[in-house]
Amino acid sequence: MLAVIQPVFAGTISLIATTNQLGPTPTILGYNSGHFYPGSNTRDWWRYSGVNGARFFLPTKEFEPFSSSPPAAVTNQTSFLAQRDALRVDPARSPWIDWPAFTNRFEHEPLGGMVFGYALREVRHLNLQVCAQITGTQFAFPIAGSNDWSGQWKFWLHCYAQAFYLARQFDVQRFQYFNEPNHSNAGGITVPDYFRRFQLASDAFQSAIVDVNRLQGKSLIPIILAPVSAGSPDGIYPAWGRPLVQNRHLNFLGLTNSNFSLLHKYDYHQYNSAPERFGVTASNLNMLIARDTSPEKAPPLTLTEFNVHTAGKFLELSETLDSPSQYPQLAAKVINLFDNSADELYCFKFSQTDYRLGIKKNGTHYVDNTNAPYNIGTITKAGEVWRLINKGFKAGRTRLELTYSSSSPSFYAAACYDPSNDRHYILSANTTNKSMALTLDLAAWNIPSTNHLLIEEVSEACYGGVKSWKPLKSNRALSEIQPPDSVWLITVSTRPETQSVTIPVSEFASIRDGKYKNTAYLSGSMLRIQNNSTNADYRAVTYLKFHLPSKDRTNIQSAFLDLTAHTVNNAPLAYAHIYAIDGNSVLFTSSLSWSTSPNLLQNVPGGNTYTNNFIMGAGDSAHLIGQLVAIHKPRQQLIDLTDYVRHTTNTNLTFLLVRQNGFQGDDADASALAISSKSEYLPSLTIVR
């Protein structure tokens, strides 16, 4: 008889839910953008992430707005103000700005892996708020001093033109000037020089938004985030933060106006520190800023860059954001920021772009840096952690206190309530390499005793999928084992569950590529999902189709795709992406094959690079909804489809399961998986109302 291996425990955690309100969830949970190119699958991965904010760096020299024939000379304050006032009457017709050239740059000229007009339009279609980082350096726009009105005018005009265009075209209202002015790479700008430029930039940004509102009938509210500092945020506050905070009502003309503020949120960047240090830093800054703004209300904190480590630090490490020592740390740091009321958080960054020192391993998505349109391969486990955080702690929810009757170091948790869906969420991070015995007392939340509790997990064995879906006990208590180096999102509803319906798969098919691409589909007891680095003959995908009755979907509380899967040839682990396919484009007829499938590229050779991937229409007719992770023995897997099922208008739901190359050199040969279609393990949808 084989011995049963018992888990090694790091400790016991006893959490007690309360109704004590701690404040709102952050206004923005977002990303810093990476490549974003027309024709790519990038926008679909942004949608999948669930974020509501996107930060973009606008290059200085590429967007110089100046006309080749300026209408006047600016030599003093009087002429500066005269030209500023004249420009603002009708900026779109101003002879100062070459709008055709400016627009062409945004809309048609790629800058690296980005076409800015396309990228901004796509994130706005996803209803994301944009934070525009605009840097007019002292080298690009020299200003000799406070009396150099010509230099100040060119700089002000640069900031105004970008803000006006971004606000008019994309409703941008968040602006920053100068990324990390205190960094060693910032060119040695001094605090007085930076402050003078910031005064001009803030005036330009806010003037542009006021003008767009007046001319376009919009109601944008300017939100200026500063000082965008690097390093030790609380340590550098006296030098770089306090001058802005204490002089926030002082404009570039030297006039103080209590109704005007240079900044609206205090922004900084933080990496590399322990989770507790993230919390202490935010707490210290809140105290310092409150003291310097009293009796006025202090501006909230924002981090427009943060992550476990900087790209530079990751270059020193063998670990990545897929390493168990790293991705739980992301959740732990975010929980500490939640506890200290951080208002906007932008993870740096979306994709692992390349730069002069190598690949930025603090990107949460693997990306093709070589070939346009710079497609995403797959998401890291840290990216799945950030997705679950966004799922649970969206804007408009209320953070709730959790009390501990017993606790353990290196375990972190936060809770919130969503009044729109009557759902409670708990985010927990176990950052040790041992299991945690976790008990939850949810009595204070008045959950109906017949309701279920959902646990989604990021770990070495689960990539953001469902770990557990089980009924509560009558005492509203739960006892679970949280595995080592893992993150959980726990969800429970206060609405009574009145009905649970299981819908079996109506049609299914496994089809192959290569020499089998014209061969009709197979519908045996095992449906394969497979890729191969050398031979397209071994490439296989699976389609599943379900008929969803045309009944009101607004009262659906939960919806799950239920699959039983295992790896092929005893591989220890394998994963697949699951896409929802629009409409009825996949026809389960005798002619269904690879060559007749609408979302599969044809004649793609075998290989292990991004260009050997074969999904077509991602973001248009195919939408990523989750990942399936299989181990060597059959196990049940649930994928949460609640949001998708609630909002889709389709009555026939079709899903495509694929194994593509996640990154350069990905070894898919040994990681095929199969889904059981036997009657006792038939794929199904579970709908809970």
Buried (B, 14 or more C-beta within 10 A) or exposed (E): EEEEEEEEBBBBBBBBBBEEEBBBBBBBBBBBBBBBBBEBBBBBBBBBBBBBBBBBBBBBEEBBBBBEEBEEEBEEBEBBBEBBEBBBEEBEEBEBBBBEBBEEBBBEEBBBBBBBBBBBBBBBEBEBBBBBBBBBBBEBBEBEEEEBBBBBBBBBBBBBBBBBBBBBBBBBBBBBBBBBBBBEEBEEBEBEBBBBBBBBBBBBBBBBBBBBBEBBEEEBEBBBBBBBBBBBBBEBBEEBBBBBBEBBBBBBEEEEEEEBBBBBBBBBBBBEBBBEBBBBBBBBBBEBBBEBBEEEEBBBBBBBBBBBBBBBBBBEEEBBBBBBEBBBBBBBBBBBBBBBBBBBBBBBBBBBBBEEEEBBBBBBBBBBBEEEBBBBBBBBBBBBBBBBBBBBBBBEBBBBBBEEEEEBEBBBBBBBBBEEBEBBBBBBBBBBEBBBBBBBBBEBBEBBEEBBBBBBBBBBBBBBBBBBBEEBEEEBBBEBEBBBBBBBBBBBBBBEBEEEBEBEBEBBBBBBBBEBBEBBBBBEEBBBBBBBBEBBBBBBBBBBBBBBEEEEBEEBBBBBBBBBBBBBEEBEBBBBBBBBBBEEEBBBEEEBBBBBBBBBBEEBEBBBBBEBBBBBBBBEBBBBBBBBBBBBEBEEBBBBBBEBBBEBEBEBBBBBBBBBBBBBEBEBBBBBBBBBBEEEBBBBBBBBB
